[in-house]
Amino acid sequence: MRTVLAGDLGGTKCRFALVSADYAVHRVQQVPTVRERAAFLDRLERAMRSILQDLPPGLEAPVAAGFGTAGVIPLDGGSISRAPNLPLDGFPLAQHVRDRFGIPVTLLNDGRASAWGEYLRGNAKGLDPLLCLFFGTGIGIGLIVEGKPYAGAANAAGEIGHTVFRPGGRPCPCGGTGHFESYCGGRAITERATNELGARAGGWTVGSVVQHAGAGAPTSPLAQAIVDDAAEAAIAVTANACTLLNPAAVVLGGGVISGWPGLEQRLIDGVRAATTPMIHERLVFAHSLAGSDAILWGAAAATGALWPRP
Ligand SMILES: [Zn+2]
């Protein structure tokens, strides 16, 4: 069966696999993301080579590779920019992989890749337009319109996490201030907890900040303020996106949602309250697929070698 090599390049880990034409995901390899470029590229190459060794009967060697990655993919499609958690800024990754593996390489923003995977195989399969919001380390977004990801004029659409929630507010890793991501991104939540509540053994997680807010400790009101800001920002950014785009369905996912019991329902209720009936009456909310196979499916779709390409 025909296959492509698919990758999910994330800020903390990278996953690679073969995706076959029946959507099955084979031979997943996962490596932690390191910040040093040469070491990063070495791990990436070794993970991919181990996938390709001794392919099981019935699976052909991949005809193309597709990577979903954090950051913006410039129009030439060959590199990644504005990916603060990957050591690849401006690096010609597509050419690098093509030189080593001899197959064409497609790069796709990971929010767009996830959304495409959700549209193809997820809980909101086939619902169009489909809006996917991933509250992870940062905020990822993907919009599917007429069966394919919407990319914008310069391949840069969707950075709604870097629009303003509170003018002049908290600094954002992108260099701006008051952005949604600096209130409801997972990294912002845990960094703010460290700054305002003090260091915690093993470090803060979104879940531990939420627990601390309800713990009745002297610093619990500070944790509650962090949690309230995060919920308010998450509701506002989702409601804003729904009002702008009028999607048929919204897929919610990411570590902030999975690590914070109750947030998803609070978000759904908040969005219904903050939007007009035209927007929310028929709106379907769906859980994102567990794990990150959605990114692998989307990255595989982007190659155009297994399923229709936009
Ligand atoms: Zn920002």
Boltz pocket constraint, residues with backbone or C-beta under 6 A from the ligand:
constraints:
  - pocket:
      binder: B
      contacts: [[A, 161], [A, 162], [A, 163], [A, 172], [A, 173], [A, 174], [A, 175], [A, 176], [A, 177], [A, 179], [A, 181]]
      max_distance: 6.0
